[in-house]
């Protein structure tokens, strides 16, 4: 079974600075998807960024980017120019390819990010 | 287009009571999921469904039952609530497609069992 590990329960960053959240995973599959979800105090789960394992290029969405290291099974999230609204719990998640019949997400335990003004 | 909605948003039960959580999606998604979120545990899969009339167990299915009688609805039932089921419950849905796999989440239901 796949597992996802987030080794940083809490992180903090100064406003306008850059922070990197770590995620590692364990799988024997060669093709899969990786995600970062943001959960603000409202509890809503918001998709931040996704990465397909077959793509070597790291995904980028505005101030959010990932460092995907397939051989090392590492998937870190970098937040640039941090804003107060970035304060939230961040979850790393793994998903097998849909056509394998195993579709649910496997989540890490989360990293709580605080942004200091 | 409401996306994924959950009913109710909050509920308090006494031990032994039963209740049903309703998840509805208007995106014509084939797949639907129920997760629970506990402090320090992340989200864990309870049950999921890959289509109308089909359900499957997830990581933590004990004490829960589900039904998918209509494509747009996925019900989660607690027959005899226990304090260990105090949690926040999230429903999610997604298309069935190799490259269209993003899951869309509902706003969550906070359940307290006394």
HADDOCK unambig.tbl for C-alpha pairs under 7 A between the chains (distance, minus, plus):
assign (segid A and resid 43 and name CA) (segid B and resid 107 and name CA) 6.59 0.50 0.50
assign (segid A and resid 43 and name CA) (segid B and resid 108 and name CA) 6.96 0.50 0.50
assign (segid A and resid 44 and name CA) (segid B and resid 107 and name CA) 5.05 0.50 0.50
assign (segid A and resid 45 and name CA) (segid B and resid 105 and name CA) 6.03 0.50 0.50
assign (segid A and resid 97 and name CA) (segid B and resid 98 and name CA) 6.35 0.50 0.50
assign (segid A and resid 98 and name CA) (segid B and resid 96 and name CA) 6.66 0.50 0.50
assign (segid A and resid 98 and name CA) (segid B and resid 97 and name CA) 6.22 0.50 0.50
assign (segid A and resid 98 and name CA) (segid B and resid 98 and name CA) 5.26 0.50 0.50
assign (segid A and resid 99 and name CA) (segid B and resid 98 and name CA) 6.22 0.50 0.50
assign (segid A and resid 107 and name CA) (segid B and resid 42 and name CA) 6.19 0.50 0.50
assign (segid A and resid 107 and name CA) (segid B and resid 43 and name CA) 5.92 0.50 0.50
assign (segid A and resid 108 and name CA) (segid B and resid 42 and name CA) 5.89 0.50 0.50
assign (segid A and resid 109 and name CA) (segid B and resid 40 and name CA) 5.92 0.50 0.50
assign (segid A and resid 109 and name CA) (segid B and resid 41 and name CA) 5.02 0.50 0.50
assign (segid A and resid 109 and name CA) (segid B and resid 42 and name CA) 4.00 0.50 0.50
assign (segid A and resid 110 and name CA) (segid B and resid 42 and name CA) 5.93 0.50 0.50
